[in-house]
């Protein structure tokens, strides 16, 4: 058993049926190792976001096999997959999806409250720690509408970290930010991999971002180019 392997796929294949059967992911064999910072690039329609959603277990309609930390997750029940997502995967999207009715601290704590692994006190302590890592602890009690776009994305990253995920997955996490804030988000991801050995997998259109990651996976027509 390879404990260094966080994600592995064997022959991952996905079809869309709108309006005719169309193969969007074509027999992808892929592995992501612990502590790697990996980007997935490719033109629009190349299948990169579709692949990410398969790897995240949010889309289960595929052929082939998906392993997360050596556990076969293909064919598992929805409830079990939801638990795997909560425990093992942190998500950062192009739009931060913060809840405006809660302050920053509560937004960061929410996935932890849902998982129920830590007490509220422990979660608050952990949330403050992650906000501190991201230079956001002074904003902890602010409402999210008081933050800039770059600050909101940093809060979203802290939220993704709250359950100690095995991997953070991002779909265009800098796509809505200017260059300065995009660079800041990249630097945060880099710090997480270097200081905390956090595994990170990011779909991006930003070639400058991708060029600075440990490894680039390029997709074309549903396949990975070697």
Protein Blocks (a to p, Z undefined) as FASTA:
>chain_A
ZZkbmbdcehiacdddbfbdcdfbghiacdddehiacddeddehilmmmmmmmmnomacc
dgdjddeehiafehpafklmmmmmmmmpccddfbloiafkbcfklmmmmmmmmnomacfk
lmmmmmmmmmmmnopmmmmmpcfklpcfklmmmmmmmmmmmnopabdcdehkllmpcfkl
mmmmmmmmmmmmmmnopacddddfblklmmmmmbdcddeehiacZZ
